Amino acid sequence: MSIKSPEIRFNGYTDDWEQRKLNKLAEFAKGSGYSKSDLKSEGTPVIHYGRLYTNYETLIKEVDTFVEAKENSIISKGNEVIVPASGETSEDISRASVVVKPGIILGGDLNIIKPNLLINSAFLALTISNGDQQKELTRRAQGKSVVHIRNSDLKEVNLSYPKVAEQNKIGIFFEQLENTIALYQRQLDNLRESKKGFLQKMFPNQGEKVPGIRFKEFTDAWERRKLGEYIEDYVEKTTIQNQYPVLTSSQRQGIVLQEEYFSNRQVTTNNNIGYFVLPRGYFTFRSRSDNDIFIFNRNDLIDKGIISYFYPVFTLKHADSNFFLHRINNGIQRQITIAAEGTGQHVLSLKKFKNISTMFSNLDEQQKMGAFFKQIDKTIDLHQQQLETLKQTKKAFLQKMFV
């Protein structure tokens, strides 16, 4: 049956797409059972269904899990499409990947689709994971605490597809896009690892007075100082509801707008009169922790925001702001743990925090180090933005290039 075509197509392709049930276009099989206890450091490569959740890829080219092969194992011949047979939600299992290489064991809880010559494997995996086919698969998923998809469900899916030449072009396009995304992700990971290495070596180790790496013009020993020598308390409280935008100090994202952090929902809607005002360039931290991890953030987002009274606010004197931010987030965690009080949830008061001592360089070296880490952070942020743009671009194409 001919059906409409997608919104975006490559030049030269104008024919309507066809639609048939998947059982007319492929053969089906089921993976063979291997558990996590079967895994070994070497042996025959194996794909477990969990791979499609923890490390999802449209094209699975490399496998780093191995087992000792059993008799009657299901082994790939190359270009099989696999779909998880169970998961926590219907969205979890409404996805598919192509096993590119032969010789890989296909583990239990995997539905295996072997498309015929009318269907490109990469196109099939993409269309099952997106568009109308994914919606249909989601509707067919059954179960409550655990959701299941069977080959009998897959066989009844109405697959919309163009001629093979157009399928091939779509598959190559998304493979190139995913390769670019993977490249940017590796670059971002490398930048973060580089920063981590610099943080470890550009501050003195315990008991030492100079760091392992420093700028060549600085030779003076660092001096032990209390944090309170550089900190000025800042207490300004709101007098009306929603006086300024409500902020959240997060471990991973820094200072963010609360309504964006909680998906367009402001948590503190009842009464935020009496909350602390957090001006631009001022510091804060969540004074309560369940795991002894305290993250310190600076408001680089807006001129003034408000934050819960569980988040002390302070500014600096006689210290470089960028240097200080990295100094208090690296190398003093043990002292912070000792300073925090409480049996269940630990509390770190600003007074206790100010009493912690650690090694500091002179202001000139602080400024040089602060500028260095600021540039690294800007580069990381730029790569993160580029990566997010690529992911959004892929998402937009997926929505418009399938029926």
C-alpha positions in Angstrom: 0.0 0.0 0.0 1.4 3.4 -1.0 1.3 6.1 1.7 2.4 9.7 2.1 6.1 10.7 2.1 8.0 12.3 5.0 8.5 16.1 5.4 12.2 16.1 4.6 13.7 14.0 1.8 16.9 13.9 -0.2 16.9 15.5 -3.7 15.8 13.1 -6.4 13.4 11.0 -4.4 9.7 11.7 -5.0 8.0 8.3 -4.9 5.4 7.6 -2.2 6.5 5.3 0.6 5.1 1.8 0.9 3.5 0.2 4.0 3.5 -3.5 4.9 3.3 -5.5 8.0 6.8 -6.3 9.2 6.2 -10.1 9.0 6.1 -9.7 5.2 9.5 -8.0 5.2 11.6 -10.0 7.7 12.3 -13.3 9.5 12.3 -13.4 13.3 14.2 -15.2 16.0 14.9 -15.0 19.8 18.3 -14.6 21.5 19.8 -17.4 23.7 20.1 -17.0 27.5 23.3 -15.7 29.1 23.4 -14.1 32.5 25.8 -11.5 33.9 27.5 -14.4 35.9 28.5 -15.9 32.5 30.6 -12.9 31.6 34.4 -13.3 31.2 37.4 -11.1 30.5 37.8 -12.8 27.1 36.0 -15.3 24.9 33.2 -14.9 22.3 31.6 -11.4 22.2 28.0 -11.3 23.4 25.3 -8.6 23.5 22.9 -8.5 26.4 19.6 -6.7 26.2 20.9 -4.2 28.8 23.3 -2.9 26.2 20.4 -1.2 24.5 19.6 0.8 27.6 23.0 1.6 29.1 24.9 2.2 25.8 22.4 2.6 23.1 23.7 2.9 19.5 21.8 2.6 16.2 24.8 0.6 14.8 26.6 -1.7 17.2 30.1 -2.1 15.8 32.2 -3.0 18.8 31.3 -5.3 21.8 33.3 -5.4 25.0 31.5 -8.2 26.9 32.5 -11.8 26.4 31.4 -15.3 27.4 32.4 -18.9 26.9 30.1 -20.0 24.1 27.5 -22.7 24.8 26.0 -25.1 22.4 23.0 -23.8 20.4 23.9 -20.2 20.9 22.4 -17.7 18.5 25.3 -16.1 16.7 25.0 -13.1 14.4 25.7 -13.3 10.7 25.8 -9.5 10.4 23.1 -6.8 10.0 20.5 -8.4 12.3 18.2 -5.9 14.0 17.7 -6.5 17.7 14.9 -5.2 20.0 14.8 -5.7 23.7 12.1 -8.1 24.8 11.5 -6.6 28.2 12.1 -3.4 30.1 10.8 -1.1 32.8 8.7 1.1 30.5 7.3 0.7 27.0 9.6 3.6 25.8 12.6 1.6 27.1 11.9 -1.3 24.7 10.7 0.6 21.7 14.1 0.9 20.3 16.3 -1.1 18.0 20.0 -1.5 17.0 21.8 -3.2 14.2 24.5 -5.8 15.0 26.9 -4.9 12.2 29.5 -7.7 12.6 29.1 -11.5 12.3 30.2 -13.9 15.1 28.6 -12.1 18.0 26.3 -14.1 20.4 22.9 -12.5 20.7 21.9 -13.0 24.3 18.5 -13.8 25.9 15.7 -11.3 26.1 16.4 -10.0 22.6 14.0 -10.2 19.7 16.0 -10.7 16.5 14.8 -9.3 13.1 16.4 -10.4 9.9 15.1 -8.1 7.1 14.8 -9.2 3.5 16.3 -7.5 0.5 13.6 -4.8 0.4 14.7 -3.4 3.8 18.0 -1.8 4.9 18.9 -2.9 8.5 20.0 0.6 9.6 16.8 2.1 8.2 14.7 -0.5 10.0 16.4 0.2 13.3 15.9 3.9 12.9 12.3 3.7 12.0 11.4 1.2 14.8 13.0 3.6 17.2 11.2 6.7 15.9 8.0 7.9 14.3 4.7 6.0 13.9 6.4 2.6 14.1 7.8 3.4 17.6 4.4 4.7 18.7 2.7 1.5 17.5 5.3 -0.6 19.3 4.8 1.4 22.5 1.1 0.7 22.3 1.7 -3.0 21.8 4.0 -3.3 24.8 2.3 -5.3 27.7 2.9 -5.5 31.4 3.0 -3.4 34.6 6.1 -3.7 36.7 8.0 -5.2 33.7 6.9 -4.5 30.1 7.3 -7.1 27.3 7.5 -7.0 23.5 7.3 -10.3 21.7 8.2 -11.2 18.1 4.5 -11.7 17.6 4.0 -8.0 18.4 6.8 -6.9 16.1 5.4 -9.0 13.2 2.2 -6.9 13.3 3.9 -3.5 13.2 3.0 -1.6 10.0 6.3 -0.5 8.5 6.5 2.5 6.3 9.5 2.5 3.9 10.8 3.9 0.6 12.8 2.1 -2.0 16.1 0.6 -0.9 18.3 3.3 -2.5 16.6 6.0 -0.4 16.7 3.7 2.7 20.5 3.3 2.2 20.9 7.1 1.9 18.9 7.7 5.1 21.0 5.1 6.9 24.3 6.6 5.8 23.2 10.1 6.7 22.3 9.2 10.3 25.5 7.1 10.6 27.6 10.1 9.7 25.6 12.3 12.1 26.0 9.8 14.9 29.8 9.6 14.2 30.0 13.3 14.5 28.1 13.3 17.8 30.4 10.5 19.1 33.5 12.5 18.0 32.3 15.6 19.9 31.4 13.5 22.9 35.0 12.1 23.0 36.5 15.5 22.7 34.3 16.7 25.5 35.3 13.8 27.7 39.0 14.4 26.9 38.6 18.0 27.9 37.0 17.1 31.2 39.8 14.5 31.9 42.4 17.1 31.1 40.9 19.6 33.5 40.7 16.9 36.1 44.4 16.2 35.6 45.3 19.9 35.9 43.2 20.2 39.1 45.2 17.3 40.6 48.6 18.7 39.7 48.2 22.5 40.0 47.3 22.5 43.7 49.8 21.2 46.3 49.4 17.7 47.6 48.8 17.0 51.3 51.8 18.2 53.3 53.4 20.0 50.4 53.9 23.8 49.8 54.2 23.9 46.0 52.1 22.2 43.3 53.4 19.7 40.9 52.7 22.0 37.9 52.7 25.7 37.9 53.5 28.7 35.7 57.2 29.2 35.4 57.2 32.8 36.7 56.0 31.7 40.1 58.4 30.1 42.6 57.2 31.2 46.0 55.9 28.6 48.5 52.1 28.5 49.0 50.9 29.4 52.5 48.2 27.8 54.7 45.3 30.1 55.2 41.8 29.8 56.7 39.0 30.1 54.1 37.5 32.8 56.4 40.4 35.1 55.6 38.9 35.4 52.1 35.2 35.0 52.7 32.7 37.8 53.5 29.2 36.7 54.7 26.4 38.2 52.7 22.9 38.2 54.1 20.1 39.9 52.1 16.6 38.4 52.3 13.6 38.8 50.1 10.7 40.9 51.4 8.1 40.0 48.8 7.1 36.7 47.0 9.2 36.0 43.9 11.2 39.1 44.3 13.8 37.7 41.9 14.0 34.5 39.9 14.3 31.3 42.0 17.6 29.6 41.6 18.9 26.1 42.3 22.5 25.2 43.1 23.1 21.8 41.4 26.0 19.4 41.6 26.4 18.9 37.9 25.0 22.1 36.2 26.0 24.8 38.7 23.6 27.7 39.3 20.4 27.2 37.2 16.9 28.6 37.2 14.8 26.4 39.3 11.9 26.2 36.8 14.2 25.0 34.1 16.0 22.5 36.4 12.7 20.9 37.4 11.2 21.0 33.9 9.3 24.2 33.9 8.0 23.7 37.5 9.0 26.1 40.3 9.3 24.0 43.4 9.2 26.8 46.0 5.8 28.2 44.9 4.2 28.5 48.4 6.3 31.1 50.1 9.8 32.3 49.3 9.7 35.4 51.4 12.8 35.4 53.5 14.9 33.5 51.0 18.5 34.6 50.5 19.4 37.0 47.6 22.2 35.7 45.4 23.8 38.5 43.4 25.9 37.8 40.3 29.5 36.6 41.2 28.5 35.6 44.7 28.9 32.0 46.0 26.6 29.5 47.6 26.4 25.8 48.6 23.8 23.4 49.9 24.5 23.2 53.6 22.9 19.8 54.0 24.2 16.5 52.5 23.3 12.9 52.6 26.6 11.7 51.3 29.1 14.2 52.6 29.5 15.8 49.2 29.3 19.6 49.2 29.5 21.4 45.9 30.2 25.2 45.8 28.8 27.3 43.0 29.0 30.9 41.8 26.1 32.8 40.3 27.3 33.5 36.8 23.7 33.3 35.4 21.7 36.4 36.3 22.2 39.7 38.1 20.1 38.7 41.1 18.3 35.6 42.1 16.9 34.0 45.2 17.8 30.7 46.9 16.6 28.7 49.9 17.9 29.7 53.3 19.6 26.2 53.4 22.1 27.8 51.0 24.5 30.2 52.7 25.6 33.1 50.5 29.1 34.7 50.6 31.4 36.9 48.5 35.2 37.2 48.5 37.9 39.7 49.6 41.6 39.6 48.5 41.2 36.5 46.4 40.7 35.7 42.7 37.1 34.4 42.2 37.9 31.8 39.6 40.9 30.4 41.5 38.8 30.3 44.8 36.0 28.4 43.1 38.3 25.7 42.0 40.3 25.7 45.3 37.2 25.0 47.5 35.9 22.3 45.1 39.2 20.4 45.0 41.5 18.9 47.6 39.6 19.9 50.8 36.8 17.3 50.8 38.3 15.4 53.8 38.3 18.6 55.9 34.8 19.4 54.8 33.6 16.0 55.9 35.2 16.5 59.3 33.7 19.9 59.7 30.1 18.8 58.7 27.9 17.9 61.7 25.0 15.5 62.3 24.3 11.8 62.4 22.0 11.3 59.5 22.0 14.3 57.1 25.2 16.2 57.6 25.2 20.0 57.9 28.1 22.2 57.0 27.6 25.7 58.5 29.3 28.7 56.9 31.1 29.3 60.2 32.6 25.8 60.2 33.4 26.1 56.5 35.3 29.4 57.1 37.4 27.7 59.8 38.8 25.2 57.3 42.5 25.9 56.3 44.3 25.0 53.1 47.2 26.1 50.9 46.9 29.3 48.9 49.2 31.0 46.5 49.8 34.8 46.2 47.2 36.9 44.4 49.2 37.1 41.2 49.4 33.3 40.8 45.8 33.0 41.8 44.8 35.3 39.0 46.9 33.5 36.4 45.5 30.1 37.5 41.9 31.5 37.7 42.2 32.8 34.1 43.6 29.4 33.0 40.7 27.4 34.5 38.2 29.9 33.2 39.4 29.4 29.7 39.2 25.6 30.1 35.7 25.9 31.4 34.7 28.2 28.5 36.1 25.6 26.1 34.2 22.8 27.8 31.0 24.8 27.8 31.4 25.5 24.1 31.9 21.8 23.3 28.9 21.0 25.4 26.7 23.5 23.5 27.9 22.2 20.2 27.2 18.6 21.3 23.7 19.6 22.4 23.1 21.4 19.1 24.1 18.2 17.2 21.8 16.1 19.3 18.9 18.5 18.8 19.6 18.5 15.0 19.5 14.7 15.0 16.3 14.7 16.9 14.7 17.2 14.4 15.8 15.1 11.4 14.4 11.9 13.1 11.0 13.6 13.5 10.9 14.8 9.9 12.6 12.1 7.8 10.2 9.2 8.7 6.5 8.7 8.2 
